[in-house]
Amino acid sequence: MPPKRKFRNVRRKKRRFTGNKYTKKRNSEEMEGTDDQESVKESEESDITDIEDEKIPKNITRNSDRTKSMPATLRKLDDKSSDSGDPENDEEEKMASIEGFRLIDISVLASVFESFWCPMCKYGHVTFEEDCSAKMGFATLFVLKCTSQKCKYSKRFFSSAKIEGSQAYEVNRRVVLATRNIGIGHQSLVKFAAVMNMLPPMNENSYRDHVATIRNSAETVAKESMQNAAEEAKEFYEPGEDGVFDIGVSGDGTWRRRGYSSAYGVVTAISTVTGKVLDVEVMSKECKECMVWRSKEGTVEFQEWWEGHQHLCQANYFGSSGSMDASGMLAIFERSVQNYSVRYTEFLGDGDSKSHKLIVEEAVYGPVEVRKLECVGHVQKRLGSRLRSLKKRTGQTRLQDGKSIGGRGRLTDNVIDKLQVYYGKAIRNNTHDIQAMENAVMAIWHHTQSTDDSPDHDLCPPGESSWCGFQRDVAQGTSDYRHNHPLPTAVANAIYPTFEALSEQSLLARCLHGGTQNQNEAINALIWQRATKETHSGLAVVELATFLAVSHFNNGTISIILVLRNLGIDPGFHCIKACRKQDHNRIRHSRRKSSEQAKKRRKQIRNFKKGYSDTLEAIEGQQRGTVIVKDSNKSDWLYVIVSGVYQVLLRLEISKPKLCGKKHYRYSEDVTAAEKLAHLTDERHRKTNYSASRLKRMPRNMNKLVKDSAASSLSPGFSFCLQDAPSMCLDCSFYVANTLPLHLQAVTFLSPGFPHPLQ
C-alpha cells in the first residue's frame, strides 16, 4: 500500500466583501443622486456627438462595430435587468410564505395527519387517504376523514390548483413545459415516475394537448421577442427614403435528421449586429393524417375530408429536404417589410448555400440588391480542404525536386492546419482594407517558402510588433532571426495556385465584415436540445422547441417566466430566483471565457490535444517488428512491438533503479550498462507505478548479447539499444478491447530532467 500523501494546511484567502441586502438600499440612493449629474454630462456631450455622427456612414451608426466586438451573451443579456418579477424587497416575505411544489413521501405526510385531532368532534383522529381513481395526471385527490364512525367530517382537495380560466391543473402544465424544455417526452416522463415510485402521469393524448397549448404561448413570447430584436437592430441603421431600414442578417438552415432525408427543418435569420434572432421558419413535409387518407385519394369521401383538413395540414413544404433552407429563407425575406419594416440587403451565409441564389432570382425587394457575405469560418476551411485535396490527388507523384508533396519537412497535415489558421487570421485582422487583406494572405505563402539564402518578406507587416521575425529584426537592427523548416520550393510552387485563388478580391470583398455563422450554429443546437434527433417527434414538438430556443437565445432563461405568465400561471418566487441565477451565471461564464487568459488557455489545451492525438496516430496500428524510434540520438526512448497489435501507449514513470550485488557497481566506471541492466530485480522497482508482478527479471547473460552503446536484436521483432547511463526495462502484457494481446517492451535511458515523450 503506497504511503499516504501529506498535505500542508493552507489557510484559505479571505473573500472580499461585495455587499449584502442592507447595503443595496444605500447604493441605490447614491446611484439616484449621480443620475442627475450624468444627465448634465450627456447634454454637454450631445453637441460633440452630433458633429462626430456626420462622419459616420449614412446607413449604419457608429456603435455597430463596438457591439460586434462584444461577446454574444453580453450583447443580448443585461446583467441589471429586472423584468422578471417582484421587487427584491419582497424576497424575505416570499421566503416566509410556503409556495411551490415539493417531492414528498406520502407515507410521511399520512403519519403526520394521524396525530391531529378531528376539528369537528374533537374526539377522533384525522386519517389521510388518497383517491387514485380521481387523479388528473400528477394532480392527485386527497381525502381527510375522522376515525370516529359517528363524526361526518370529510375534506377533499387536489394536490395542485387549477389554472384560472382553464380546467388544466398547474402541476401538469409545469411538468410538460419542463420536460419539453430539457428535451424529453411522455415516455421519459413515465419512466421518471416509475423510478420515483409515483403514480403514472397523464396519458399521451392529454400530454399532446398540453404541448399544443404551451406551443401557442411559446409562439406568442417568441414573436414578441423577435419583434423587440428587430426594433433593437434598427437603432444601428438609418431608414431609407421610403422609411424602410436596410439591415444585414445571417441565415442558416438545420434539419431534424442528418442528411437530406429529414421531414422537418428550421431556418433562422439572425441580426449581424445584435446577434438576436429576427425571424424563424419551421418546415414540414410530413402529416400523419394525410398519410392515413392517402389510400383513399380520388374518392368523394377524400374530397370532403380534404376540404376540412387542408387548413390544418401539418405539411407546409413540398420538395426535397436539401431545398428546405432556401425555401424557408425566401419566406423570411418576403415578409420582412410587412412584419418589421426592414429589408435584408446583406445576407451572410455559407459557401454552398442555395438561399441567396433563390432570393436573387425571385427579386424579393425589386430593384434593391441583396448582397452576399461569406462566413469567415467557412472561407478559412476552404484553404485546408483544397490543400488536403491537392495532397490526395498528387499522391506519390514526383515534384520538381524528385520527391512527393507529402512527407517530413514537406506538406504534412500539421503544416496544412497552420496555414489554415494563418489564413483565417489574415482575413480577420484586415477587415478595414481589402488590399491589406490580400497582401496578408499572400504574405503567408512568401513567408513559409523563405530561406536564409533567399529571404522573401516584402509582404510581411513591418515593425517591432510584427508577427514576422525577419521584419522584427529589421526594425530592431539585429540579425538573430533564422528560417526554421521552410517549405521546399517545389512544394511551395505546387500550393501557389491555391493561395492565388483564395486571395482574389472578389472573394475577400465578401469577408470584409469579419463575421461568422457561429451564432446560427448556437441557435441550432438549442433547438435540437429541446427536440432531440435521437427520438421522433411531430411538428408541434419541433415548433415548441424552436420557439423556446428563440426566446432563450434572445432573452435568456427569463423567457420561461414569460411563457408561464402567458399560460396564466404565476411563476413563483423559486422559479424567478432560479432563472435569474442561471442568467447571471451565463453572463459571468461569458465574461470569463472572453478574457485573454481564458483564450490563451483554450489555445494551449487545443494544441496539446492535437499534438497528443498526432503522436498516437503516428504510432497507432503498427505491426510486429516495427521500431517506432529508430535513432536513439534523437530520442532517449525506444519502443518495439514484440507481438500483437497495440493501440494505446503505456505511460512509463522514470525511476532510477537500484542495483543488487556489489556496492561498487553504482560508482565503478568499468561496469557496463548491460551488466547494470542484468542486475535489476523486481523488488527494487517499487518506486514505479507498476507492481512487481508486472516487471520481469532480465536475463543474466544479456551482456553477451548486447554491446555497450549499440543496437542489437535479441529476438525476432525486438530491437534494443543501450547507453552508459543507468537503464531499466519493462516487460508488460495486457489486453486491449477488440485487439490481440499486447506485448510491448520499452527501454528508457535516464538522465536528469528527462521528460516523457508525450509531454
N, C-alpha and C positions, 0 to 999 in steps of 0.2 A: 504493500500500500504506500503510495507516494506521500511524502511529508506534507503536512498542512502548510498552506501559504500564509505568511504573516502579513497582515495589513496594518498600515500605520493609521492611527486615529487622527484624522484630519478634521479640523473644525471647519464647518461649512461657513461660507461667506454670508454675512447678514444681508437680507433682501432690502432693497431701497424702498422707503415709504413713498407711495404714489397717491395717497388719499383714501378716504373712506366715505361713508354716507353722510357724515357730519360736515365734511369739507366741500361737498358738492354744492350745497346751497351758497356757501360763501364764494366759491369760484364762479357760480352763475351770476351772482350780483356784481362781481368785479368785471365779468365779461360784458354785462349790460352797460356798465359805465364806459367801457372802451369802445362800444359800438358807435357812440356819438362822435368820438374823436376820429375813428376810421372813416366815418361818412364825410367828415370835413376834408380828410386827405384825399378821398376818392373824388370829391368835387374839384379839388385843385389839380388832380392828375388827369381829369377828364379832358381838359384843353390840350394837354400834351398828347394823349392817346388819339385825339381826333386828327392831329397833324400826322401822327405815325400811321394811322389807318389809310391815309391817302397813298402810301407806298405799297400797300398790300394788294394783291390781285383782286379783281372785282368779284370773281366767282367764289372765292374761298377766304375765310378770315384767318387772322394770324395765329389763332390758338390751336389750329388743327395739328401742326407739327408737334407742338408740346404735348397735345393729347395723345397722339400716336406713340410717342416715346414712353408713355406711362404703361405699367403693367395692365393687362386686360382686366383683372379683378378690380384694381383701384379705379379704372375708368368707369366701371359700371356700378360699383357699390360705394356707398358713402358711409364712412365709419361712424358718423354722428347722426345718421338717420334715425328717426323715432316715430315712423309712421305705423309702427306695428301694433300699437295698442295703448294700454292705460299708462298714465304718468308713473315715473319711478317713485313718487311719494307714496303711492298706494301699495307698494310691494309688501311692506310689513303687514298691512291689513289683509292682503291677499294670502300671505303665508299663514296668517292666523286662522283663516277660514278653510274648511275642508272642501276640496273640489277635485274633479278629475276622476280617472279610473285607476284601479289597482288590481293586481293579481293576488288573490287571497284564497287560502284553503277554506272551502265551505264548511268543513267539519269544525274548524276553529271558531268560525262565526256562530255555528249552531250551539256549541258548548257555552259560548258567552251568553246567548239569549236564554238558555235554560236556567241561568242564575237569576233572572229577572222575575219579579212578581207580576201577576196579571194586573194591569192598571184598572180593570173594571171590578173584579170581585175581591181583589186584594188577598186571595186565598191560594189560588193555584199558580203554577209557574208558566212561563211562556215557552212554547215549542216553536222551533224554526224549521219549516218544511219548504220543499221546492216542488213546483208543479211542472214537470218536464213536458207534459202534453201541450202546455200553452206557451212554450218558449217561442220566440221570434228571433231566429239567428242566435246572436250572443246575448240578446236581451231575455233574461230568464224571469219567470214569475215566482215570487216568494210569498209564503203564507205564514202569518203569525197567529197561533191559536193558544187557548188556555187549556191546561191539563185537566181542569175541573170539568166534569161532564155537565154540570148544571150551568156553567158560565157559557155564554154565547159569544164571547169576544173572538173576533177574527179580523185580520187586516191583510189585504192583498196588495202587492206592489211589484213593479218590474225593476230589474237591476239597472235600467237605463231609462232616461226620459225620451219622449218623442220630440222630434223636431217640430217647431212651431209652424203650423200650416201644412203639415205633412203627416202621413201615417208611418213613416220610417222612424226607426229608433236611432238615436245619435251614435251609439256604440257601433252599429252596423256600418253606418256611413264612414265613420272614422277608420274602422278596420279595413274596409275596401280601399279607401284613399291611401292608407298607409301601405297596404300590400302592393298596390299598383305603383306607388312612388318608389318602392325598393325593388320592383321588377319581378314579383311573384304573383301567382294567380290563385284560383279557387282550390285546386288540388294541393298546392303548397300550404294553403290555409287549413285544409282538412288534416294534413299530416302534422302541422303545428299543434292543432287542438288535440289530436290523438296522443302525441308525446306528452303534452302538458296535463293529460287526464281531464280534459274539458269536454263539455257537450259539443257535438259537431256544429259547425257554423251553418249559415243559411244554405239552401240548395243552389245549384248552379244557375237556374233561371233567375232567382232573386239576386244573385251576385251580378248577373248581366244587367239587370235593371238598375242596380246601384251604380255600375260602371257607366251606363248611359247618362244617368243624372249627373254624376260627377264630371263626365266628359263635357256636358253643356256648361257647367260652371267654370271648368278649367279653360274652355274656349273663350268665355267672356273675359276672364282675367288675362289670358294671353293676348287677346286682341287689344285690350286696354294698354297692356304693357308695350306692344308693338307700336300703337298709336303714340304713346309718350316717347318711345325711342325715335320715331320719325320726326316729331317736333324738336327733340333734342339735337338730331342731326342737322336740321335746318339752320340752327344757330351758327353753324360753321360755314354757311354758304350765303350768297346773295341771291335774291329772287331775280328771275328774268323779266322781260317786258310784259309777259302775259301773267306774271305773278306765280309762276311755277318754278320750283327750285331744281337745279341740275346737280345731282349728287352722285357719289360713287358707291357701289355695292360689291361685295364678294359673294359669289354664288357657287353652290356645290350641291350635289345630289348624293343620297345614300339609300341603300336597298335593305330590305328585310332579310334577304338571304344573299350569301356570297355568290358572285357570278351574275349571269344575265338571265336567270330563270325565276327571279323574285316576283311575287304577286303584289307586293307593296313597296312603295318608295316614297321618300320625303325629300323635298327641295327647300332649301333655306337661302334667304338673302340677308346679309349682314352688312351694316354700315362700315365702310373702310376707315371712318374717323372715330366714331364712338365705340365700335365693336359690339353693338347690340343688334339683335335680330329685328329686322323691319317687316318681314313677311315670310310666310311659310305655306307650302302646298303639299298635301298628302295625296299620293296617287295610289289607286287600287285597280287591279284587273280582275278581282275575284268577288263573286257574290254567291253565297251558298244557296240562296233561294232560286237564283237563276239556273244554277246547275241542276237543281231538282226538276225544274219545269222545262229544261232543255229538250227532253224527250217528247214533250207534247207541243213543240213548236209547229205552227201552221194550223192548229185547230182553233175552233171558236172559243173553247174554254181557255186556251192560252192567250188569245186576244183580250178577253175580259180580264184575265189576271194581270196582263201587262199594262193595261190602262190604269190600274190602281197601284201598280208596283214601280213603274218607270221613274216616278218622282222620289221613290225611296230606295232605289237600287244602289248598292254599295260600290258597284263598279263604275268609276268615273274616268277611266282611261282605257283605250283600246289601241294596242300597239305592242311593240317589243319592249322588254324590260330595259334594254340598253338606251332607249329613247325617252325614258321617263324624265330624266333630269332636264332635257331640252324642252319637252312639253310643259313641265311644271314651271321652269324658269320663264317661258313665254307667257304663261298665265299670270305670273307675278308681275312682269313688266307691263302687261296690258291693263292691269287695274291700279297701277301706281299713282297715276294722275287723279283718278276718281277717289281713291282712298286717302291719299296723303298730300296731294297736290305737288308731287315730285316726279322728276324724270331721272331714271338711272342711266346717265350718259357715260359712265365709266363702269365697265364690267370686269372684275378681277376673277379669272378662272384658270384652271389648269390647262396644259397644252393640248390635251386630247378632248377638250370639251366641245360638244356639238351645240351648246346653247347659244353662243354668240353668233354662229353662222345662221341659225334659225331666226334669231331676233333681227339680224340684218336683212334677211330675205323677206321677212314679214313687214318690215318698215314700221315698227310699233309706234315710233314717235314722228313719223312722216319724214320731213327733211332733216330733222335733228339726228346727228350721227351718234351711235353708241360705240365708244372707243374701247378696244380690247386691251386689258392689262394682264401681264403674266405674273404668276406666282413665283417669287424668287426661289422658294424652296424647290419647286418643280424644275425650274430652269437650271438650278445648281446640280440637280441629279442628272441632267442631260449629259454633262461632261463625263461623269463616271460611267454612265450607261454606254456612251459612244466609245470610250476608251476600252472598256471591257469587251464590247462587241468587236472592236478592231483587233484586240489581242486574241480573241477567239477565232476570228476569221483568218488572221495571219498564221496562227498556229506555229508550226516548226519551219515556216518559210524563212529562208535566209535573207537578211537585210544587206545593206551595202558593205557592212564590215564582216559579213560571213556568218553572223550569229542570228539567232531567233530574237524576236522582240521581247520575250519574257526571260526570266532568269534573274539570278542575283546581280545587283547593280544595274538592272535594266527596268523595264516597265512591269513592276510587281503590283500586286493588289494594294499593298501598303502605299506605294507611290501614287497610285490612282486615287486612293482615298484622300491623300494630302492635297493633290492637285484639285480635287473636287471642293475641298474646304477652302483652299485659296481662291478659287473661282467665285464661291459664294461671298467671301469677304470683299473681293474686288467690286462686286456689284453693290453690296450694302454700304460700303464706305465711300461711295462716289455717286450717291443719288442726286447730287447737286449739279453735275455736269456729265453729259453723255460722252464727250471726248475724253475726259479724265477716266471715265469708266472703261472705255475701250482701251486706253493706254495701260490701265491697271491690269486688264485681262491679258493683254499681250506681254506685259512685263513678267507674268508668271512663266511663260514659255521661255523667254530670253534669259531669265534668271536661272532656271533649272538646267539649261544646257551650257551655262557659262563655266569657264575653267580659269585656272590661274594664268595659263598662257594666253588665252583669248577671252578676257572679261567682256561681258555684254550686259551692261546695266544702265543703258541710256534711258530706258523707260521706267526704271525703278524710282520711287519717290526720293528726292534728295533730303538732306538734313540729318541732324544728330538723332532725331526721333524716328527715323525711317526704319521700316522692318527689314530693309536690305542691309546686311553687314558691310558690303562694299561701299555703299553710299555713306554709311556712318563713318567708315574710315576716312573717306574723302573729306567729310565735314570736320572731322577732328584732326586731320592732318597726320594720321597714322597709317600703318600698313600691316595690321595684325590679322586681317580677315583672310581666311583660306577657304577655297571652294571644296567642300566635302561632298563626295558622292554625286557628282553631276551626271546627268543623263548623257549617254553616248550620242554622238552626232547622228548616227543612223536612226536611233530611236526617236530623237527629237524631230528629225525630218519626217518620220512616219506619223507623228501625232500633230504635226503643224497644221494640216488641213482641218482637224477638229477644232483647234483653237481659233483658226481663221473663221470658220463657220459660226462659232458661238460668240464671236466678238463683233458681229455685224451690228451696225447702228439701228437697223430696223427691229432687231430683237432687243437690244439693250434699251431702246427708247420706251419699250413697254415695261421695263423694270425700274424706271426712274422713281416710281412711288416707293419702292423698297418693302412692299407688304407681302404677306404670305396668306395662305388659307388655313393656318393653324386654328383659327377661331371656328372655322366651319367644321374642322375635324373634331373640335371640342364639343360643339352642339350635337354632332352626330353621335358621339359617344354617350352623351347624356340621354339621348332619345332611346338608344338600344339598351341602356342600363335599365330603363323602365319597361321595355318590351323586348326581352332577351331574344337573341336569334336562335337559341337552343330549343325553345319551346314555341309551338304555333300559337298565334293569337290573331283575332279578327281585326276588322277595320276600326271598330270602336276603341279597342285597346291601343292600337297604333296611334290613333288620333289623340287619345287621352295622354299617352306617353309623350307625344310631340308637344302638346300644349303645356304640360307640366314642365317639360325640359326648357321650353322657350321662356316661361315665367321665371324659372330658377336661373337660367342663363342671364337674363336681363336684370332681375331684381334680387336674386339670391334666395335663400331658404325662406325669407319672409313672405314669399309668394304663397306658401301653403296657408298662411293665415288669411290671405285674401280669398283663397278658394273656399275655406271653411266658412267665412262670413257670407260669401255668395250662396252657400248651401243653407244658410240660416242657422249656422252653428256658432256659438261663442267659442273662440279658440281656447280660452282659458289661460291662466297665469303660467302654468308649467309649459304649455305649448309655445307661448310667446317668448318666454325666457330661453327655451332650448333653441328656437330659431335665431334669436339674437346672438346667442353664444356661437352657433355654427357660422353665422356670417362674420362675426368678429374673428373667429379662428381662421376663416378663409382669407380675410384681409391680412391678418398677421402672417399667415403662411405665404401669401403672395409677396409681401414685403421682404420676407426673409429669403425667398427664392430669387428675387430680383436683385439682391445685393451682389456686389462684385466678388465678395468672398465665397458666397454660395455658388456663383457661376464658375469660379476657378476650381472649387472643389468638385463640382459635377464633371468638369472637363478632365480633371485628374482621374476620377473614378472611371470615366468612359474610356480614356486612353489606357488605363491599367487593365480593364476588362478586355479591351480589344487586343492588347499585347499578349495577355494571358491566353486568349482564345486562339490567336495566331500561333502561339507556341505549341498548344495542344494539337491544333490541326496539322502542324508540321511534323509532329512525331506520332500522330494517331494512325492506327491501322497498319503499322509496319509489320512485316512478316519476319519469320525466324531467320536469324543470322544477320540482321541489319544492324549496323553500327550507327547510332544516331549522331554522336560526336566523334568524328574521325581524327581530329587533330587535337591532342591534349595540350598543345601550346596555346591554343585559343580558348580552351575551356578546361577547367580542372575536374569536370565531371564526365564520366564515360558510361553510357547506358547501352546495354546489349540484350537483345531478346534471346533467351535460351530455348523456350518452347511456348507454343500457343500464340494468341493474338491479344495484345493489351490495348486498353482504351484510356486508362487513367494513369497519370504519372504519380508514383508513390513519393510523397514528400519525406525526405530524409533529414533528420536533425543532426547537425555536425556535433560529434563528440570525440574528444581526444582519448584514444584507447590506452588502457594500462597494460603493460607487458608483464607476463609471468616469467618465472625463472630467475636468471641472474639479474642483479640490480644494475650492473654496468651497461645493460642493453639500452637503457634510456639515455645514456650520455656518450656511449662509445661511438666514435666515428667509423669504426671498422664494421659495425653491424649494418648489414644491407637492409633495404626496405622489405625485401622478400622475407628475410628472417624475422623482421619485426612483425610482418603480417601473419607469419606462420604461428606466432605465439599468442594470437588473440584467443580469448576464451569467452564462453557465454556469460559467466557470472561477473565479468568485468566490463560488461556493456550495459549496465543498468542505468546509466545516465541518459540513454536514448529513450525515445518514446515507445519502443517496442520491447516486448517481453523477451526473456532469454530463450524461450522455446522457439521463437521465430528467427533466432540467429544461430547459424550452424558453424561449427568449428572448421577452420580452413585446414587443408591437409599439410602435414609436416614437410612433405617433400616438394613444396611449392618452389623452394629456392632452386631446385634442379630444373624447373620448367620455365621460370621467368628470370630474365636478366634485368639488372638494375637499369632504370630509365629507358626501358624499351617496351614495345608492344609485341606480345606473342599470343598464340592460340592454345588454350588449354584443352578445349574440346570443340567439336563441331558446333558452330553457332555462337561461340563465346570468345570475345576479344578482351584483352586485358592490358592494362598499362600501369606501370609503377614509376614513382619518383622517389627521391631520397627522403622526402617528408613523410612523417608518420601517416599511415593509411588505415582504413578499415573497409571491410567488405560485408555487405548484407546480402543474404540469400533468402528471399521471401516468396512464398507461394500462396495464392489466393484465387478466388473465382470472381469473374465479372459477369453481370447479367447478360445472357444470350451470347456468350463468347466462350472460347476454350479456356481451360485453366491457364493462368498467367504465371510464368516463371521468369522473373526479372532479377538480374544481378547488377548492382551499381557499385562502382568503386569511387570513393571520394578522396581527394588529396587535400589534406587540411593545411590551412595557412591562416595567419592572424587576420581576423576580419573578413574571412571568405564568405561571400553571400550565397544564398540559394539561387540556382539558375533561373527560377521563375520569379524571383523578387525583383 
